[in-house]
């Protein structure tokens, strides 16, 4: 199986977080240098009360500068979560590559006007849109309404249920269905309409499904289950049609990626 990265959203997020951490460090260092310069000026001018006030401010500024520096060395909890999810996505790609032949293509990080899809799997048995979730949770699904509770590695709950949503308030099924529907319309407009199977793949080994009622997507808990779903698919695509679909996916992604860059 070929694996190609259209965009690496987790890496971009990590880079943004790192830049923000360095920005805070630079700002605190600038404040510390400003205090030092002001203290020197106060001493030269004989303004001893101002000098004393600045001297008392220095230890706190130094402690804050040290704290900010340490945050550039040690990853935050959010960064660790993003890195764990990114590594899980790469493991999924590796497992799929080991199981599928070269007729299959995995495109990671496709985006359009309705959002981003973690992976598009295209091959002789159809087109699959995959949203991956690396969290130690038990999910409860009622249509497009998702809730989740944290679980330990034995499946025991830790805390109550909470809505499972992104920053736009979309559940995992909506996160994959909305851009998949936009992609479907794009393919149909270009006379290459094909069914797209949306999948939410729970990649954490402790993830569980507590309830699955009227789901709008397939919910799978392992690459093995995903491969079984692929094997059962009846949406056959010949090599020529797959090549056309691949070309259209790339064209659509490049258009929307460039549009995001301009904005």
N, C-alpha and C positions, 0 to 999 in steps of 0.2 A: 504494500500500500504506500502511495505517495503521501507525504505530509508537508503541507505548505502553510506558512503563517502570513495571513493578510495584514493583521495588526495584532500586537501583543499588549492588550489593554492592561493586564496586571503590571507589566514592566513600566508602562507609562504612568500608572498610578503610583508605583514605588518611586519613580524618578521625581514626580511632583512632590511627594511627601519629603523626600530627601532634600530637594531644593528649598522647601519651606523650612526645614530644620536648620539648614545652613544659613538661611536668611535671618532666622531668629538669633543664631550664634553671632553673626556679623553685627546685627543691631545691638546686641548686648555688649559686645566688645567695643563698639563705637561709643556706647554710653559710658563704659568704664574709662576709656581714653579721655572722653570729655570731662569726666569728674577729675581725673588726674591733672589735666591741663588747667581746669578751674582752680584746683587746690594750689597748684604752683603759682598761678597769677595772684591768688589771695595772699599767699605767703610773701610774694615779692612786693605787693602793695601794702603789706602790714595790716591786712584786714583779718585779724586773728579770729574773730567770731565766725566769719564766713569760712575761714580755713578749718576751724574746729568742726563746724557743721558738715563740711565736705569730708573730713577725716572720718567722722562717724558713719557717713553714707558708704564709704569705700568697702568695708567688709561685706555688707549685704550685696553690693554690686559684684564683688569678686565671687561670692557664693553662687549668685545667679548665673554669672558667666561660666563657672565650672559646671553647673547643672546643665546649662544649655549645650556645652561642649560634649558632655557625656551622652546627651540624647542623639548626637551625631554619630557616636560610636556604637551604641546599643540600639537595636531595632525596637520600635514601639510594638505594643500588642496588635495594633491594626496592621502594621507592616508584617508581623509574623503570620497573621491570618491571611493576608494577601499572598504572601510567599507560599504558605501551605496550599492554598487553592491553586496557585500557578503550578506548583510541583505536581499536584494531583492531576491537573489537566495534561501535563506532559506524560505522566504515567499512563493515563487513558490512551493517549496517542500511541505510546509504545506498545501497549497491549493490543490495540487494534491493528497496528502495523504488523505485529507478529502473527495475527490470525487471518488477515485478509491479503489477497494477492495484489498484483500491480494494476489490476483493473479498477481498483478502488482508490479514491482520493479523499483525503481529509483536509478541509480548508478551515483554518482556525482564525477567529477574530473577524468574521464577516460583519459588516454594518450597513444599514440603510436608514431611511428617514424615520423608522419606527424603533430603532435600537440596534443592539449588537447581539449576534448569536455566537456562543462560545465555539461551536464547531458545526460544520456542514459535512456530512458524510455522503459521498456520491459514488454510486457503483452500479453494477448490473442489476441489483435488486431494488434500486430506487434512490431517493434523496431523503436524508434524515437531518432534521435540525435539532441540535443537542444543546441544552442548557445544563451546565454542570454545577453541582452544589457540594462543596466539601465542608460539611458541618456534622458534628456529633449530635444528631437530633432524631426525634420521632415526629413524623409529619402526619397531619390530618387534613385530608383534601375533600372539599365539597365543591364540585365544579371548579370555578376559578378562585375560590376562597381557600387560602392555605393558612394553617396555624402550625406551630411547632413548639416542642418542649425539648430542652437540653437533656441528654442522657449520658450516663457514664459508659465505659467500654463493655459493661455487661447488659446494657439496655435499661438500667434503672433510671427513672426520671429525676431530674434536678431542677426544681422550680416549675412554675406554671406555664401554660401555653401562651404564646404571643403570636400576633399576626406575622406571617412570613412575607415581607414586602421589600422592594427596593426603594430608593429615595423618591421615586415617582409614585409610590403606592401600589406598584404592580406585583402580583404574586408571581412565583416562578413560571407557572403555566402562561400567564400573560406576557412575561418577559420573552418567552420563546415564540408564542403564538402570533404576537403583533408583528415582529419583523419577518416571521415566516410567511404570514399572509401577504405582507408587502412584496416579498420576494416572489410569491406565487403569482401575484398580479403582474409583476414585471416580466416573468417568464411567459405568461399568457399573452401579454401585449406583444411580445416578440415571437409569437406562434410556437413557443416551446413549453406550453403548459404541462406540468407534471405534478402528481400528488406529492406533497411534502409531509413526512411523518414527524411531528414534533415530539421530542422526548426530553423529560427532565431526568438526569442521571445523578443519583445520590452516590457520591464517590467515597465518602468516609466509611470506614469499615464498621463503625458503630451505628450508622444511620439505620432507621427503622421506618416502616409505614404503619401508622396506627389505624388509619381509616382512609378508604379510597372510594368515594361516592361520586358518581357522575363526573369523572375526570375529563378534562378537555385535552389532555396529553397522555402519552405513555409515561409511566413512572417506573424507572428501573433502578436496581440497587447495586449493579455490578456490570462490568464490561461483558461478562459471560451472558447475563440476561439481555444486554443490548445486542450481542451477536445472535442470540436466539431469535430476537425480534427481527433482525435483518434477514436471517435465514428463512423465516416464515413469510416474508414480504412477497407479494405477488406483483409488485410494480416493476416490471422488467424494463430496462433501458439498454438499448444497443450502444455500441461504441460511438457511432456518429452523433446520436442524440445526446450522449453524455458530454461529448466534446463541445457541442453547441451550448449546453446548459452551463458547463464550466466557463466558457467564454463570456456568457451573459452575466454570470455571478461576479466574475472578476471586473467586468465593465461597470456593473452597478456599484460594487464596493468602491472602486476607484473614484467614481463620480461623487459618492457621498462622503468618502474620506477627504477628498479635496475640498468639498463644500464645508466640512467641519473645520478644516485648517484655515480657510478664508475667514470664517466667522470667529 
